[in-house]
């Protein structure tokens, strides 16, 4: 889960997991 490691990226997955 890159979202947890790199939330600054703002990828599509990040939006779905952490909108």
VEXNU-205945 format. One record per residue: x, y, z of N, C-alpha, C in turn; residue number from 1; residue in one letter. Coordinates in nm, 3 decimals, m for minus. Each point is the difference from the previous one (the first is absolute). Layout:
<atoms>
  n.east n.north    n.up ca.east ca.north   ca.up  c.east c.north    c.up   n res
       X       Y       Z       X        Y       Z       X       Y       Z NUM   a
...
</atoms>
This chain:
<atoms>
  n.east n.north    n.up ca.east ca.north   ca.up  c.east c.north    c.up   n res
   0.085  m0.120   0.000  m0.085    0.120   0.000   0.088   0.125   0.000   1   x
   0.028   0.051  m0.116   0.085    0.119  m0.010  m0.067   0.120   0.067   2   x
  m0.131  m0.006   0.009  m0.075    0.111   0.059   0.048   0.029   0.142   3   x
   0.025  m0.108   0.076   0.043    0.017   0.138   0.144   0.050   0.006   4   x
   0.081  m0.047  m0.096   0.141    0.039  m0.001   0.019   0.138  m0.064   5   x
  m0.073   0.023  m0.110   0.015    0.127  m0.070  m0.136   0.061  m0.035   6   x
  m0.069   0.054   0.100  m0.131    0.060  m0.020   0.010   0.131  m0.079   7   x
   0.119   0.058  m0.001   0.021    0.128  m0.071  m0.012  m0.020  m0.151   8   x
   0.021  m0.123  m0.044  m0.006   m0.029  m0.143  m0.137   0.039  m0.057   9   x
  m0.106  m0.035   0.072  m0.134    0.035  m0.047  m0.041  m0.082  m0.120  10   x
   0.027  m0.130   0.004  m0.034   m0.087  m0.112  m0.148  m0.037   0.004  11   x
  m0.047  m0.070  m0.102  m0.140   m0.041  m0.006  m0.035  m0.087   0.121  12   x
   0.093  m0.087   0.037  m0.023   m0.089   0.115  m0.013   0.083   0.127  13   x
   0.082   0.101   0.011  m0.003    0.087   0.117  m0.137   0.065   0.014  14   x
  m0.055   0.040  m0.114  m0.131    0.064   0.000  m0.107  m0.097   0.048  15   x
   0.012  m0.126  m0.041  m0.102   m0.099   0.038   0.013  m0.040   0.146  16   x
   0.123  m0.017   0.045   0.021   m0.042   0.139  m0.013   0.119   0.095  17   x
   0.063   0.110  m0.037  m0.004    0.121   0.085  m0.048   0.120  m0.081  18   x
  m0.129   0.012  m0.022  m0.055    0.109  m0.081   0.017   0.135   0.068  19   x
</atoms>
